[in-house]
């Protein structure tokens, strides 16, 4: 691990994950809709029932296009 530049186990994965999340910032709702819904419920104090309805509608649209 040390030869490859890892300081601790998983360090490289964290570096890759950080870059991925940073690149994902613009498409967060499209790429991670469930996480976005949970974020809205917990941190934005959205109504869970309404957020679930919106999530289902987003999933219907997404899978309709396949």
CHARMM-style PDB file with segment names, atoms N, HN, CA, C and O in Angstrom:
ATOM      1  N   UNK     1       0.822  -1.192   0.000  1.00  0.00      PROA
ATOM      2  CA  UNK     1       0.000   0.000   0.000  1.00  0.00      PROA
ATOM      3  C   UNK     1       0.870   1.262   0.000  1.00  0.00      PROA
ATOM      4  O   UNK     1       0.589   2.221  -0.718  1.00  0.00      PROA
ATOM      5  N   UNK     2       1.904   1.245   0.798  1.00  0.00      PROA
ATOM      6  HN  UNK     2       2.132   0.465   1.381  1.00  0.00      PROA
ATOM      7  CA  UNK     2       2.727   2.444   0.932  1.00  0.00      PROA
ATOM      8  C   UNK     2       3.400   2.807  -0.393  1.00  0.00      PROA
ATOM      9  O   UNK     2       3.539   3.987  -0.716  1.00  0.00      PROA
ATOM     10  N   UNK     3       3.818   1.796  -1.160  1.00  0.00      PROA
ATOM     11  HN  UNK     3       3.705   0.837  -0.897  1.00  0.00      PROA
ATOM     12  CA  UNK     3       4.462   2.049  -2.447  1.00  0.00      PROA
ATOM     13  C   UNK     3       3.532   2.784  -3.403  1.00  0.00      PROA
ATOM     14  O   UNK     3       3.981   3.594  -4.214  1.00  0.00      PROA
ATOM     15  N   UNK     4       2.250   2.504  -3.307  1.00  0.00      PROA
ATOM     16  HN  UNK     4       1.885   1.846  -2.648  1.00  0.00      PROA
ATOM     17  CA  UNK     4       1.266   3.109  -4.208  1.00  0.00      PROA
ATOM     18  C   UNK     4       0.771   4.462  -3.709  1.00  0.00      PROA
ATOM     19  O   UNK     4      -0.092   5.075  -4.337  1.00  0.00      PROA
ATOM     20  N   UNK     5       1.303   4.928  -2.598  1.00  0.00      PROA
ATOM     21  HN  UNK     5       2.005   4.430  -2.088  1.00  0.00      PROA
ATOM     22  CA  UNK     5       0.930   6.243  -2.101  1.00  0.00      PROA
ATOM     23  C   UNK     5      -0.214   6.238  -1.109  1.00  0.00      PROA
ATOM     24  O   UNK     5      -0.704   7.296  -0.714  1.00  0.00      PROA
ATOM     25  N   UNK     6      -0.644   5.046  -0.702  1.00  0.00      PROA
ATOM     26  HN  UNK     6      -0.245   4.187  -1.023  1.00  0.00      PROA
ATOM     27  CA  UNK     6      -1.736   4.998   0.270  1.00  0.00      PROA
ATOM     28  C   UNK     6      -1.194   5.250   1.666  1.00  0.00      PROA
ATOM     29  O   UNK     6      -0.208   4.642   2.081  1.00  0.00      PROA
ATOM     30  N   UNK     7      -1.831   6.128   2.367  1.00  0.00      PROA
ATOM     31  HN  UNK     7      -2.632   6.622   2.030  1.00  0.00      PROA
ATOM     32  CA  UNK     7      -1.458   6.411   3.748  1.00  0.00      PROA
ATOM     33  C   UNK     7      -2.174   5.437   4.673  1.00  0.00      PROA
ATOM     34  O   UNK     7      -1.608   4.976   5.665  1.00  0.00      PROA
ATOM     35  N   UNK     8      -3.396   5.135   4.346  1.00  0.00      PROA
ATOM     36  HN  UNK     8      -3.855   5.509   3.540  1.00  0.00      PROA
ATOM     37  CA  UNK     8      -4.191   4.200   5.138  1.00  0.00      PROA
ATOM     38  C   UNK     8      -5.067   3.406   4.180  1.00  0.00      PROA
ATOM     39  O   UNK     8      -5.256   3.799   3.029  1.00  0.00      PROA
ATOM     40  N   UNK     9      -5.587   2.311   4.651  1.00  0.00      PROA
ATOM     41  HN  UNK     9      -5.433   1.992   5.587  1.00  0.00      PROA
ATOM     42  CA  UNK     9      -6.442   1.476   3.818  1.00  0.00      PROA
ATOM     43  C   UNK     9      -7.649   2.275   3.333  1.00  0.00      PROA
ATOM     44  O   UNK     9      -8.340   2.915   4.125  1.00  0.00      PROA
ATOM     45  N   UNK    10      -7.886   2.233   2.059  1.00  0.00      PROA
ATOM     46  HN  UNK    10      -7.324   1.713   1.416  1.00  0.00      PROA
ATOM     47  CA  UNK    10      -9.035   2.925   1.497  1.00  0.00      PROA
ATOM     48  C   UNK    10      -8.754   4.355   1.070  1.00  0.00      PROA
ATOM     49  O   UNK    10      -9.647   5.030   0.556  1.00  0.00      PROA
ATOM     50  N   UNK    11      -7.544   4.825   1.270  1.00  0.00      PROA
ATOM     51  HN  UNK    11      -6.819   4.277   1.687  1.00  0.00      PROA
ATOM     52  CA  UNK    11      -7.219   6.210   0.930  1.00  0.00      PROA
ATOM     53  C   UNK    11      -7.411   6.474  -0.559  1.00  0.00      PROA
ATOM     54  O   UNK    11      -7.964   7.504  -0.946  1.00  0.00      PROA
ATOM     55  N   UNK    12      -6.952   5.541  -1.394  1.00  0.00      PROA
ATOM     56  HN  UNK    12      -6.503   4.704  -1.080  1.00  0.00      PROA
ATOM     57  CA  UNK    12      -7.115   5.713  -2.845  1.00  0.00      PROA
ATOM     58  C   UNK    12      -8.590   5.730  -3.224  1.00  0.00      PROA
ATOM     59  O   UNK    12      -9.007   6.510  -4.080  1.00  0.00      PROA
ATOM     60  N   UNK    13      -9.375   4.872  -2.588  1.00  0.00      PROA
ATOM     61  HN  UNK    13      -9.036   4.239  -1.892  1.00  0.00      PROA
ATOM     62  CA  UNK    13     -10.817   4.851  -2.862  1.00  0.00      PROA
ATOM     63  C   UNK    13     -11.457   6.180  -2.479  1.00  0.00      PROA
ATOM     64  O   UNK    13     -12.338   6.668  -3.186  1.00  0.00      PROA
ATOM     65  N   UNK    14     -11.029   6.762  -1.382  1.00  0.00      PROA
ATOM     66  HN  UNK    14     -10.313   6.366  -0.807  1.00  0.00      PROA
ATOM     67  CA  UNK    14     -11.549   8.070  -0.976  1.00  0.00      PROA
ATOM     68  C   UNK    14     -11.182   9.149  -1.990  1.00  0.00      PROA
ATOM     69  O   UNK    14     -11.999  10.016  -2.300  1.00  0.00      PROA
ATOM     70  N   UNK    15      -9.954   9.099  -2.506  1.00  0.00      PROA
ATOM     71  HN  UNK    15      -9.290   8.395  -2.254  1.00  0.00      PROA
ATOM     72  CA  UNK    15      -9.544  10.077  -3.511  1.00  0.00      PROA
ATOM     73  C   UNK    15     -10.398   9.947  -4.770  1.00  0.00      PROA
ATOM     74  O   UNK    15     -10.840  10.950  -5.331  1.00  0.00      PROA
ATOM     75  N   UNK    16     -10.629   8.717  -5.211  1.00  0.00      PROA
ATOM     76  HN  UNK    16     -10.270   7.902  -4.756  1.00  0.00      PROA
ATOM     77  CA  UNK    16     -11.458   8.485  -6.398  1.00  0.00      PROA
ATOM     78  C   UNK    16     -12.894   8.898  -6.120  1.00  0.00      PROA
ATOM     79  O   UNK    16     -13.532   9.541  -6.954  1.00  0.00      PROA
ATOM     80  N   UNK    17     -13.404   8.531  -4.950  1.00  0.00      PROA
ATOM     81  HN  UNK    17     -12.887   8.008  -4.272  1.00  0.00      PROA
ATOM     82  CA  UNK    17     -14.776   8.885  -4.577  1.00  0.00      PROA
ATOM     83  C   UNK    17     -14.974  10.383  -4.494  1.00  0.00      PROA
ATOM     84  O   UNK    17     -16.013  10.893  -4.913  1.00  0.00      PROA
ATOM     85  N   UNK    18     -13.998  11.094  -3.961  1.00  0.00      PROA
ATOM     86  HN  UNK    18     -13.155  10.679  -3.621  1.00  0.00      PROA
ATOM     87  CA  UNK    18     -14.097  12.551  -3.862  1.00  0.00      PROA
ATOM     88  C   UNK    18     -14.190  13.177  -5.244  1.00  0.00      PROA
ATOM     89  O   UNK    18     -15.000  14.076  -5.473  1.00  0.00      PROA
ATOM     90  N   UNK    19     -13.352  12.697  -6.172  1.00  0.00      PROA
ATOM     91  HN  UNK    19     -12.695  11.968  -5.986  1.00  0.00      PROA
ATOM     92  CA  UNK    19     -13.390  13.230  -7.539  1.00  0.00      PROA
ATOM     93  C   UNK    19     -14.746  12.935  -8.176  1.00  0.00      PROA
ATOM     94  O   UNK    19     -15.321  13.802  -8.835  1.00  0.00      PROA
ATOM     95  N   UNK    20     -15.263  11.717  -7.985  1.00  0.00      PROA
ATOM     96  HN  UNK    20     -14.796  11.013  -7.450  1.00  0.00      PROA
ATOM     97  CA  UNK    20     -16.553  11.329  -8.563  1.00  0.00      PROA
ATOM     98  C   UNK    20     -17.673  12.210  -8.016  1.00  0.00      PROA
ATOM     99  O   UNK    20     -18.497  12.709  -8.784  1.00  0.00      PROA
ATOM    100  N   UNK    21     -17.712  12.403  -6.713  1.00  0.00      PROA
ATOM    101  HN  UNK    21     -17.044  11.997  -6.090  1.00  0.00      PROA
ATOM    102  CA  UNK    21     -18.757  13.233  -6.109  1.00  0.00      PROA
ATOM    103  C   UNK    21     -18.615  14.681  -6.565  1.00  0.00      PROA
ATOM    104  O   UNK    21     -19.614  15.354  -6.818  1.00  0.00      PROA
ATOM    105  N   UNK    22     -17.395  15.157  -6.669  1.00  0.00      PROA
ATOM    106  HN  UNK    22     -16.583  14.611  -6.463  1.00  0.00      PROA
ATOM    107  CA  UNK    22     -17.173  16.528  -7.125  1.00  0.00      PROA
ATOM    108  C   UNK    22     -17.668  16.710  -8.563  1.00  0.00      PROA
ATOM    109  O   UNK    22     -18.261  17.739  -8.888  1.00  0.00      PROA
ATOM    110  N   UNK    23     -17.426  15.715  -9.425  1.00  0.00      PROA
ATOM    111  HN  UNK    23     -16.945  14.879  -9.161  1.00  0.00      PROA
ATOM    112  CA  UNK    23     -17.905  15.768 -10.810  1.00  0.00      PROA
ATOM    113  C   UNK    23     -19.412  15.601 -10.888  1.00  0.00      PROA
ATOM    114  O   UNK    23     -20.043  16.084 -11.828  1.00  0.00      PROA
ATOM    115  N   UNK    24     -19.984  14.930  -9.920  1.00  0.00      PROA
ATOM    116  HN  UNK    24     -19.471  14.538  -9.156  1.00  0.00      PROA
ATOM    117  CA  UNK    24     -21.409  14.615  -9.905  1.00  0.00      PROA
ATOM    118  C   UNK    24     -22.258  15.798  -9.457  1.00  0.00      PROA
ATOM    119  O   UNK    24     -23.475  15.790  -9.642  1.00  0.00      PROA
ATOM    120  N   UNK    25     -21.650  16.782  -8.890  1.00  0.00      PROA
ATOM    121  HN  UNK    25     -20.661  16.789  -8.739  1.00  0.00      PROA
ATOM    122  CA  UNK    25     -22.359  17.899  -8.267  1.00  0.00      PROA
ATOM    123  C   UNK    25     -23.477  18.461  -9.145  1.00  0.00      PROA
ATOM    124  O   UNK    25     -24.557  18.759  -8.635  1.00  0.00      PROA
ATOM    125  N   UNK    26     -23.248  18.611 -10.438  1.00  0.00      PROA
ATOM    126  HN  UNK    26     -22.370  18.369 -10.852  1.00  0.00      PROA
ATOM    127  CA  UNK    26     -24.250  19.199 -11.322  1.00  0.00      PROA
ATOM    128  C   UNK    26     -25.412  18.255 -11.613  1.00  0.00      PROA
ATOM    129  O   UNK    26     -26.520  18.716 -11.887  1.00  0.00      PROA
ATOM    130  N   UNK    27     -25.183  16.948 -11.559  1.00  0.00      PROA
ATOM    131  HN  UNK    27     -24.283  16.574 -11.337  1.00  0.00      PROA
ATOM    132  CA  UNK    27     -26.210  15.956 -11.894  1.00  0.00      PROA
ATOM    133  C   UNK    27     -26.666  15.163 -10.681  1.00  0.00      PROA
ATOM    134  O   UNK    27     -27.107  14.022 -10.817  1.00  0.00      PROA
ATOM    135  N   UNK    28     -26.567  15.745  -9.517  1.00  0.00      PROA
ATOM    136  HN  UNK    28     -26.209  16.672  -9.407  1.00  0.00      PROA
ATOM    137  CA  UNK    28     -26.844  15.021  -8.279  1.00  0.00      PROA
ATOM    138  C   UNK    28     -28.244  14.410  -8.260  1.00  0.00      PROA
ATOM    139  O   UNK    28     -28.406  13.249  -7.883  1.00  0.00      PROA
ATOM    140  N   UNK    29     -29.247  15.173  -8.658  1.00  0.00      PROA
ATOM    141  HN  UNK    29     -29.116  16.116  -8.964  1.00  0.00      PROA
ATOM    142  CA  UNK    29     -30.627  14.690  -8.612  1.00  0.00      PROA
ATOM    143  C   UNK    29     -30.821  13.537  -9.589  1.00  0.00      PROA
ATOM    144  O   UNK    29     -31.511  12.568  -9.271  1.00  0.00      PROA
ATOM    145  N   UNK    30     -30.224  13.630 -10.772  1.00  0.00      PROA
ATOM    146  HN  UNK    30     -29.663  14.417 -11.030  1.00  0.00      PROA
ATOM    147  CA  UNK    30     -30.379  12.575 -11.773  1.00  0.00      PROA
ATOM    148  C   UNK    30     -29.633  11.304 -11.398  1.00  0.00      PROA
ATOM    149  O   UNK    30     -30.140  10.203 -11.613  1.00  0.00      PROA
ATOM    150  N   UNK    31     -28.446  11.442 -10.843  1.00  0.00      PROA
ATOM    151  HN  UNK    31     -28.034  12.336 -10.669  1.00  0.00      PROA
ATOM    152  CA  UNK    31     -27.605  10.281 -10.566  1.00  0.00      PROA
ATOM    153  C   UNK    31     -27.945   9.573  -9.252  1.00  0.00      PROA
ATOM    154  O   UNK    31     -27.835   8.350  -9.164  1.00  0.00      PROA
ATOM    155  N   UNK    32     -28.350  10.321  -8.246  1.00  0.00      PROA
ATOM    156  HN  UNK    32     -28.439  11.314  -8.317  1.00  0.00      PROA
ATOM    157  CA  UNK    32     -28.624   9.739  -6.928  1.00  0.00      PROA
ATOM    158  C   UNK    32     -29.970  10.232  -6.401  1.00  0.00      PROA
ATOM    159  O   UNK    32     -30.009  10.948  -5.400  1.00  0.00      PROA
ATOM    160  N   UNK    33     -31.069   9.866  -7.053  1.00  0.00      PROA
ATOM    161  HN  UNK    33     -31.037   9.285  -7.866  1.00  0.00      PROA
ATOM    162  CA  UNK    33     -32.366  10.428  -6.675  1.00  0.00      PROA
ATOM    163  C   UNK    33     -32.835  10.041  -5.273  1.00  0.00      PROA
ATOM    164  O   UNK    33     -33.455  10.856  -4.590  1.00  0.00      PROA
ATOM    165  N   UNK    34     -32.551   8.822  -4.837  1.00  0.00      PROA
ATOM    166  HN  UNK    34     -32.047   8.161  -5.392  1.00  0.00      PROA
ATOM    167  CA  UNK    34     -32.982   8.422  -3.497  1.00  0.00      PROA
ATOM    168  C   UNK    34     -32.220   9.206  -2.434  1.00  0.00      PROA
ATOM    169  O   UNK    34     -32.809   9.669  -1.457  1.00  0.00      PROA
ATOM    170  N   UNK    35     -30.926   9.352  -2.622  1.00  0.00      PROA
ATOM    171  HN  UNK    35     -30.447   8.975  -3.416  1.00  0.00      PROA
ATOM    172  CA  UNK    35     -30.132  10.127  -1.674  1.00  0.00      PROA
ATOM    173  C   UNK    35     -30.591  11.581  -1.656  1.00  0.00      PROA
ATOM    174  O   UNK    35     -30.634  12.209  -0.598  1.00  0.00      PROA
ATOM    175  N   UNK    36     -30.930  12.110  -2.812  1.00  0.00      PROA
ATOM    176  HN  UNK    36     -30.895  11.600  -3.672  1.00  0.00      PROA
ATOM    177  CA  UNK    36     -31.436  13.476  -2.889  1.00  0.00      PROA
ATOM    178  C   UNK    36     -32.749  13.607  -2.121  1.00  0.00      PROA
ATOM    179  O   UNK    36     -32.953  14.592  -1.412  1.00  0.00      PROA
ATOM    180  N   UNK    37     -33.635  12.628  -2.253  1.00  0.00      PROA
ATOM    181  HN  UNK    37     -33.469  11.828  -2.829  1.00  0.00      PROA
ATOM    182  CA  UNK    37     -34.909  12.668  -1.524  1.00  0.00      PROA
ATOM    183  C   UNK    37     -34.685  12.602  -0.019  1.00  0.00      PROA
ATOM    184  O   UNK    37     -35.312  13.342   0.739  1.00  0.00      PROA
ATOM    185  N   UNK    38     -33.798  11.722   0.411  1.00  0.00      PROA
ATOM    186  HN  UNK    38     -33.289  11.120  -0.205  1.00  0.00      PROA
ATOM    187  CA  UNK    38     -33.495  11.617   1.842  1.00  0.00      PROA
ATOM    188  C   UNK    38     -32.884  12.917   2.366  1.00  0.00      PROA
ATOM    189  O   UNK    38     -33.204  13.359   3.470  1.00  0.00      PROA
ATOM    190  N   UNK    39     -32.017  13.516   1.580  1.00  0.00      PROA
ATOM    191  HN  UNK    39     -31.758  13.157   0.683  1.00  0.00      PROA
ATOM    192  CA  UNK    39     -31.418  14.799   1.964  1.00  0.00      PROA
ATOM    193  C   UNK    39     -32.505  15.859   2.147  1.00  0.00      PROA
ATOM    194  O   UNK    39     -32.486  16.617   3.116  1.00  0.00      PROA
ATOM    195  N   UNK    40     -33.451  15.905   1.206  1.00  0.00      PROA
ATOM    196  HN  UNK    40     -33.466  15.289   0.418  1.00  0.00      PROA
ATOM    197  CA  UNK    40     -34.537  16.883   1.302  1.00  0.00      PROA
ATOM    198  C   UNK    40     -35.389  16.664   2.548  1.00  0.00      PROA
ATOM    199  O   UNK    40     -35.800  17.627   3.195  1.00  0.00      PROA
ATOM    200  N   UNK    41     -35.651  15.423   2.882  1.00  0.00      PROA
ATOM    201  HN  UNK    41     -35.317  14.641   2.356  1.00  0.00      PROA
ATOM    202  CA  UNK    41     -36.477  15.117   4.054  1.00  0.00      PROA
ATOM    203  C   UNK    41     -35.746  15.492   5.343  1.00  0.00      PROA
ATOM    204  O   UNK    41     -36.315  16.140   6.221  1.00  0.00      PROA
ATOM    205  N   UNK    42     -34.489  15.082   5.449  1.00  0.00      PROA
ATOM    206  HN  UNK    42     -34.027  14.555   4.736  1.00  0.00      PROA
ATOM    207  CA  UNK    42     -33.750  15.273   6.695  1.00  0.00      PROA
ATOM    208  C   UNK    42     -33.284  16.719   6.879  1.00  0.00      PROA
ATOM    209  O   UNK    42     -33.470  17.298   7.949  1.00  0.00      PROA
ATOM    210  N   UNK    43     -32.688  17.294   5.855  1.00  0.00      PROA
ATOM    211  HN  UNK    43     -32.537  16.823   4.986  1.00  0.00      PROA
ATOM    212  CA  UNK    43     -32.050  18.603   6.023  1.00  0.00      PROA
ATOM    213  C   UNK    43     -32.905  19.779   5.566  1.00  0.00      PROA
ATOM    214  O   UNK    43     -32.759  20.888   6.081  1.00  0.00      PROA
ATOM    215  N   UNK    44     -33.783  19.551   4.617  1.00  0.00      PROA
ATOM    216  HN  UNK    44     -33.902  18.651   4.198  1.00  0.00      PROA
ATOM    217  CA  UNK    44     -34.632  20.643   4.131  1.00  0.00      PROA
ATOM    218  C   UNK    44     -36.038  20.574   4.711  1.00  0.00      PROA
ATOM    219  O   UNK    44     -36.900  21.385   4.371  1.00  0.00      PROA
ATOM    220  N   UNK    45     -36.262  19.603   5.590  1.00  0.00      PROA
ATOM    221  HN  UNK    45     -35.562  18.945   5.866  1.00  0.00      PROA
ATOM    222  CA  UNK    45     -37.533  19.436   6.301  1.00  0.00      PROA
ATOM    223  C   UNK    45     -38.728  19.338   5.350  1.00  0.00      PROA
ATOM    224  O   UNK    45     -39.800  19.880   5.618  1.00  0.00      PROA
ATOM    225  N   UNK    46     -38.516  18.631   4.230  1.00  0.00      PROA
ATOM    226  HN  UNK    46     -37.645  18.190   4.013  1.00  0.00      PROA
ATOM    227  CA  UNK    46     -39.614  18.413   3.286  1.00  0.00      PROA
ATOM    228  C   UNK    46     -40.566  17.363   3.842  1.00  0.00      PROA
ATOM    229  O   UNK    46     -40.180  16.521   4.653  1.00  0.00      PROA
ATOM    230  N   UNK    47     -41.794  17.426   3.401  1.00  0.00      PROA
ATOM    231  HN  UNK    47     -42.108  18.110   2.743  1.00  0.00      PROA
ATOM    232  CA  UNK    47     -42.800  16.447   3.789  1.00  0.00      PROA
ATOM    233  C   UNK    47     -42.401  15.092   3.198  1.00  0.00      PROA
ATOM    234  O   UNK    47     -42.270  14.980   1.979  1.00  0.00      PROA
ATOM    235  N   UNK    48     -42.204  14.061   4.023  1.00  0.00      PROA
ATOM    236  HN  UNK    48     -42.310  14.152   5.013  1.00  0.00      PROA
ATOM    237  CA  UNK    48     -41.772  12.758   3.516  1.00  0.00      PROA
ATOM    238  C   UNK    48     -42.730  12.148   2.493  1.00  0.00      PROA
ATOM    239  O   UNK    48     -42.288  11.533   1.523  1.00  0.00      PROA
ATOM    240  N   UNK    49     -44.022  12.310   2.698  1.00  0.00      PROA
ATOM    241  HN  UNK    49     -44.382  12.810   3.486  1.00  0.00      PROA
ATOM    242  CA  UNK    49     -44.997  11.735   1.767  1.00  0.00      PROA
ATOM    243  C   UNK    49     -44.875  12.414   0.401  1.00  0.00      PROA
ATOM    244  O   UNK    49     -44.863  11.743  -0.631  1.00  0.00      PROA
ATOM    245  N   UNK    50     -44.786  13.726   0.401  1.00  0.00      PROA
ATOM    246  HN  UNK    50     -44.796  14.271   1.240  1.00  0.00      PROA
ATOM    247  CA  UNK    50     -44.658  14.460  -0.864  1.00  0.00      PROA
ATOM    248  C   UNK    50     -43.329  14.144  -1.550  1.00  0.00      PROA
ATOM    249  O   UNK    50     -43.264  14.013  -2.772  1.00  0.00      PROA
ATOM    250  N   UNK    51     -42.290  14.026  -0.758  1.00  0.00      PROA
ATOM    251  HN  UNK    51     -42.343  14.133   0.234  1.00  0.00      PROA
ATOM    252  CA  UNK    51     -40.978  13.711  -1.326  1.00  0.00      PROA
ATOM    253  C   UNK    51     -40.977  12.312  -1.935  1.00  0.00      PROA
ATOM    254  O   UNK    51     -40.367  12.091  -2.981  1.00  0.00      PROA
ATOM    255  N   UNK    52     -41.652  11.375  -1.291  1.00  0.00      PROA
ATOM    256  HN  UNK    52     -42.147  11.554  -0.441  1.00  0.00      PROA
ATOM    257  CA  UNK    52     -41.762  10.020  -1.834  1.00  0.00      PROA
ATOM    258  C   UNK    52     -42.535  10.029  -3.151  1.00  0.00      PROA
ATOM    259  O   UNK    52     -42.159   9.337  -4.097  1.00  0.00      PROA
ATOM    260  N   UNK    53     -43.599  10.801  -3.213  1.00  0.00      PROA
ATOM    261  HN  UNK    53     -43.904  11.363  -2.444  1.00  0.00      PROA
ATOM    262  CA  UNK    53     -44.369  10.909  -4.458  1.00  0.00      PROA
ATOM    263  C   UNK    53     -43.495  11.466  -5.586  1.00  0.00      PROA
ATOM    264  O   UNK    53     -43.523  10.960  -6.707  1.00  0.00      PROA
ATOM    265  N   UNK    54     -42.730  12.498  -5.283  1.00  0.00      PROA
ATOM    266  HN  UNK    54     -42.707  12.909  -4.371  1.00  0.00      PROA
ATOM    267  CA  UNK    54     -41.837  13.079  -6.291  1.00  0.00      PROA
ATOM    268  C   UNK    54     -40.768  12.081  -6.725  1.00  0.00      PROA
ATOM    269  O   UNK    54     -40.423  12.003  -7.905  1.00  0.00      PROA
ATOM    270  N   UNK    55     -40.246  11.319  -5.765  1.00  0.00      PROA
ATOM    271  HN  UNK    55     -40.526  11.383  -4.807  1.00  0.00      PROA
ATOM    272  CA  UNK    55     -39.245  10.303  -6.084  1.00  0.00      PROA
ATOM    273  C   UNK    55     -39.821   9.264  -7.038  1.00  0.00      PROA
ATOM    274  O   UNK    55     -39.177   8.896  -8.021  1.00  0.00      PROA
ATOM    275  N   UNK    56     -41.022   8.795  -6.755  1.00  0.00      PROA
ATOM    276  HN  UNK    56     -41.545   9.093  -5.956  1.00  0.00      PROA
ATOM    277  CA  UNK    56     -41.667   7.797  -7.616  1.00  0.00      PROA
ATOM    278  C   UNK    56     -41.874   8.367  -9.018  1.00  0.00      PROA
ATOM    279  O   UNK    56     -41.654   7.666 -10.006  1.00  0.00      PROA
ATOM    280  N   UNK    57     -42.288   9.614  -9.116  1.00  0.00      PROA
ATOM    281  HN  UNK    57     -42.466  10.183  -8.314  1.00  0.00      PROA
ATOM    282  CA  UNK    57     -42.481  10.243 -10.427  1.00  0.00      PROA
ATOM    283  C   UNK    57     -41.155  10.346 -11.193  1.00  0.00      PROA
ATOM    284  O   UNK    57     -41.112  10.113 -12.401  1.00  0.00      PROA
ATOM    285  N   UNK    58     -40.083  10.694 -10.487  1.00  0.00      PROA
ATOM    286  HN  UNK    58     -40.118  10.883  -9.506  1.00  0.00      PROA
ATOM    287  CA  UNK    58     -38.770  10.763 -11.147  1.00  0.00      PROA
ATOM    288  C   UNK    58     -38.344   9.394 -11.652  1.00  0.00      PROA
ATOM    289  O   UNK    58     -37.776   9.279 -12.738  1.00  0.00      PROA
ATOM    290  N   UNK    59     -38.617   8.355 -10.870  1.00  0.00      PROA
ATOM    291  HN  UNK    59     -39.079   8.449  -9.988  1.00  0.00      PROA
ATOM    292  CA  UNK    59     -38.245   7.007 -11.286  1.00  0.00      PROA
ATOM    293  C   UNK    59     -39.075   6.553 -12.486  1.00  0.00      PROA
ATOM    294  O   UNK    59     -38.557   5.900 -13.391  1.00  0.00      PROA
ATOM    295  N   UNK    60     -40.341   6.895 -12.491  1.00  0.00      PROA
ATOM    296  HN  UNK    60     -40.762   7.426 -11.755  1.00  0.00      PROA
ATOM    297  CA  UNK    60     -41.188   6.541 -13.637  1.00  0.00      PROA
ATOM    298  C   UNK    60     -40.654   7.181 -14.911  1.00  0.00      PROA
ATOM    299  O   UNK    60     -40.573   6.529 -15.952  1.00  0.00      PROA
ATOM    300  N   UNK    61     -40.291   8.454 -14.829  1.00  0.00      PROA
ATOM    301  HN  UNK    61     -40.356   8.984 -13.984  1.00  0.00      PROA
ATOM    302  CA  UNK    61     -39.748   9.150 -16.002  1.00  0.00      PROA
ATOM    303  C   UNK    61     -38.437   8.521 -16.452  1.00  0.00      PROA
ATOM    304  O   UNK    61     -38.210   8.314 -17.644  1.00  0.00      PROA
ATOM    305  N   UNK    62     -37.580   8.220 -15.485  1.00  0.00      PROA
ATOM    306  HN  UNK    62     -37.764   8.388 -14.516  1.00  0.00      PROA
ATOM    307  CA  UNK    62     -36.260   7.681 -15.813  1.00  0.00      PROA
ATOM    308  C   UNK    62     -36.370   6.317 -16.479  1.00  0.00      PROA
ATOM    309  O   UNK    62     -35.699   6.064 -17.480  1.00  0.00      PROA
ATOM    310  N   UNK    63     -37.200   5.445 -15.945  1.00  0.00      PROA
ATOM    311  HN  UNK    63     -37.745   5.651 -15.133  1.00  0.00      PROA
ATOM    312  CA  UNK    63     -37.291   4.096 -16.492  1.00  0.00      PROA
ATOM    313  C   UNK    63     -38.208   4.016 -17.702  1.00  0.00      PROA
ATOM    314  O   UNK    63     -38.175   3.031 -18.440  1.00  0.00      PROA
ATOM    315  N   UNK    64     -39.012   5.022 -17.911  1.00  0.00      PROA
ATOM    316  HN  UNK    64     -39.040   5.822 -17.312  1.00  0.00      PROA
ATOM    317  CA  UNK    64     -39.849   5.078 -19.106  1.00  0.00      PROA
ATOM    318  C   UNK    64     -38.983   5.304 -20.341  1.00  0.00      PROA
ATOM    319  O   UNK    64     -39.326   4.861 -21.437  1.00  0.00      PROA
ATOM    320  N   UNK    65     -37.879   5.983 -20.161  1.00  0.00      PROA
ATOM    321  HN  UNK    65     -37.601   6.343 -19.270  1.00  0.00      PROA
ATOM    322  CA  UNK    65     -37.008   6.309 -21.286  1.00  0.00      PROA
ATOM    323  C   UNK    65     -36.157   5.129 -21.745  1.00  0.00      PROA
ATOM    324  O   UNK    65     -35.515   5.226 -22.790  1.00  0.00      PROA
ATOM    325  N   UNK    66     -36.125   4.025 -21.012  1.00  0.00      PROA
ATOM    326  HN  UNK    66     -36.646   3.946 -20.163  1.00  0.00      PROA
ATOM    327  CA  UNK    66     -35.324   2.860 -21.418  1.00  0.00      PROA
ATOM    328  C   UNK    66     -35.994   2.081 -22.488  1.00  0.00      PROA
ATOM    329  OT1 UNK    66     -35.459   1.071 -22.944  1.00  0.00      PROA
TER     330      UNK     66
END
